[in-house]
Amino acid sequence: MKNPDVGFVKGRLKSVKYALKGLWLLITTEDSIKVQVIAAVLITILGFIFSINPMEWMIQFLAIGLVLVAEALNTAVEKISDFIHPNYHKKIGFIKDIAAGAPAFAAIIALIIAAIIYVPKISLLFT
């Protein structure tokens, strides 16, 4: 519930504070996010090495964002599921498996995008 004593600007600043805290918690505590952030840094370095064009940069960053958002939401579903039902439960397991599918979809799309951007550039090196 909103606190009526907190003004619009203060409320937005608090929201930003919580969002940054969430980013920090994800990056410092979740191995899957750490792996994805490392992959994002490496693919960004590749972008500089291969001088990708502005459209490729935008698509690449959208793909990176898609994967990171999917990983973050999957982590949230896992954490809340474990909180609600700490012991193994078939239905909770099903929910967690479905949630894990989201970053898998995102990663597959990101790999396809990376192939579309980088395979032609890499093949030019060998011709």
Secondary structure, DSSP 4 states (H G I P E B T S, - for coil): ---TTS-HHHHHHHHHHHHHHHHHHHHHH-HHHHHHHHHHHHHHHHHHHTT--HHHHHHHHHHHHHHHHHHHHHHHHHHHHHHH--S--HHHHHHHHHHHHHHHHHHHHHHHHHHHHHHHHHHHHT-
